[in-house]
Amino acid sequence: MKLVIDNRTGYLNDYYFQTLCLLYFPGEKFKQNDTSDNSAYFYLEETDKENHMFVSHVVLSSGDRKAEGHFSGGYTPSIPMNDDFYAMNALGKAFLEAGNNLFGFGLPWGYITGLRPVKRAKYYLDRGYSAEEVITLFESDYNVSHEKSTLSVETALLQQKMLADVKENDCGLYVSIPFCPTRCDYCSFVSYSNAKLFALIPEYLEKLMRDIRDTGDMIKRLGMNLLSIYIGGGTPSILDEFQINRLLKCINESVSINDNTEYTFEAGRPDTVTLEKLKAVKANGVKRISINPQTTSDFVLNEIGRKHSVKQFFDAAEMAMNLGFDSVNSDLIAALPGDTEVSFKQSIEDVINLGFDNITVHTLSIKNAANIRFVGDGYYDPEGDFARASVEYARNRLGEAGYKPYYLYRQKNTVGNAENTGYTKQNKENLYNVLMMEEHSTVFACGAGSITKLVSPNRNEILRHAFPKYPFEYLREEKGLGFDEAEAFFSKYRKDDIH
Ligand code: SF4
């Protein structure tokens, strides 16, 4: 889209303006000499520095439609903010007005562009502000709807409880299996999904197990305590039961596991789940499993190119429930092509009736690497009404059924600017999701496409080490994150504490 920025202040960079545009124009690219029908013009000026007074003017256009928004004056935030806030507020309010005038609908998350709104809510709760004050901050200062403000604060309050006993040297471990039986149309994840590439799995496992042993050794040498293990993908249950056994035994021998260690295996695609595999998973100490249908409509599954049936999901779910895992999770996606109000509601009912402990409701997000594209390419919910209504319905219905939100994140280019929320029955929260999503603690990762994040004790610094995205490249990688690098990162903070 064409973007013209006349920013006469020292606040906010061009990237911020682009991110703001994506809220109303998901999936847009910002290229020079752009020929698309969409454009945005931003004017921002500070008129009185001492009193944080600004003038902003935004013009948005789409095809032959055009609309404007204005802001002029100052604003007193409900909670003291840094100087950037005032510029963001002036610009954000004019942008929302222009967008509303152009498209005829507001944005549930106001002008918050960040992907982790709960982190913001928790930040203020941790500093002693009340839930009501934080809700006011979201509603009045960031123009977030009442529903999303209370959702953020409710989620943050539950996270506060979950994280109360998590210590500085606690950490998580993620193990990546980036292979899937076939590729779903909406997926942008780098995952190998054809028979020829499956030939790499044995070699991949050998390398992965070497990395797991090295990582286990590093965790011990760093004096860290492992709270949670998560084996994700891709589709970990694409491995056969012998491979599953080898992998889990390797993990069990490489790290310290006790009764309190959370241990999750994301089976994912129901068409890969067998009783033998589930038994192998359970016998090796895994307590939590995920079986993900995304929808319980065969029609929708077909529309999204997810090559399994609803019956396969119910069969896999029944096997998992009968084996008595501590916790079973299911993922759904709102606003999938072909889904309707009736079929989405039925999906929610089905996972509630199965008695699952965690239900995660994602919203469809359109990525470049996926096969599904946004409007103009045939997607039917361009303004996201259905997406917003679906996640709202899920929140209310799951709330009635006793589920509470415990983690939440947003993605760019999500239909309807809606969010992804993990719901849980009481005391069944998955800690890994929160440690990772909120960047609260260090998470070591092993495997292609995964990222180790070392989080400093004060959470102000994160050191990332990304493994190569593709299994083929991963196999060639000689060395991952070394002990010396990790030790240097943490020792810096130990020294800081002494001075
Ligand atoms: S199973 Fe999951 S990771 Fe694999 S292709 Fe489908 S959506 Fe992507």
Boltz pocket constraint, residues with backbone or C-beta under 6 A from the ligand:
constraints:
  - pocket:
      binder: B
      contacts: [[A, 179], [A, 180], [A, 181], [A, 182], [A, 183], [A, 184], [A, 187], [A, 188], [A, 189], [A, 191], [A, 193], [A, 233], [A, 234], [A, 235], [A, 268], [A, 269]]
      max_distance: 6.0
